[in-house]
Structures are given as structure tokens and as C-alpha cells.
């Protein structure tokens, strides 16, 4: 697994988790989904992704998107 796939997997888990929490606890958890979406959008424009930096520091090898 490389950083690109780890970031996508992490984003997917966060969106699914927020959907479950919105259903079970409070609709305010949908704000987390919005935050994840906005972060993915800004990462696609700027190339800066905090999750990619964190995964890189954890030793996951770099992919082609986040070098």
C-alpha cells in the first residue's frame, strides 16, 4: 500500500463512520463528511494533504500523487 491508497482508504472510512454516526447519534456528524470532502478537494488543487504527510511519517511509501 502506498500513501495515495492509504489517504483514499482513510477518507472512505471517515465518510462511512460519519454516516453511521449521523444515523445513530446526531445529524451534526454529517459535518465530518463535509470536512473530509473539502479536504480532498483542496488536496487535489494544492497538493497539500495532512493525512499524506502523517502516513509518510509512519513509513508508508510515497505514491505518485503525494511526493
Secondary structure as the mmCIF struct_conf table of DSSP 4:
data_model
#
loop_
_struct_conf.conf_type_id
_struct_conf.id
_struct_conf.beg_label_comp_id
_struct_conf.beg_label_asym_id
_struct_conf.beg_label_seq_id
_struct_conf.end_label_comp_id
_struct_conf.end_label_asym_id
_struct_conf.end_label_seq_id
HELX_RH_AL_P HELX_RH_AL_P1 UNK A 3 UNK A 24
TURN_TY1_P TURN_TY1_P1 UNK A 25 UNK A 25
HELX_RH_3T_P HELX_RH_3T_P1 UNK A 27 UNK A 29
HELX_RH_AL_P HELX_RH_AL_P2 UNK A 30 UNK A 46
HELX_RH_AL_P HELX_RH_AL_P3 UNK A 50 UNK A 57
TURN_TY1_P TURN_TY1_P2 UNK A 58 UNK A 59
HELX_LH_PP_P HELX_LH_PP_P1 UNK A 60 UNK A 62
BEND BEND1 UNK A 64 UNK A 65
#
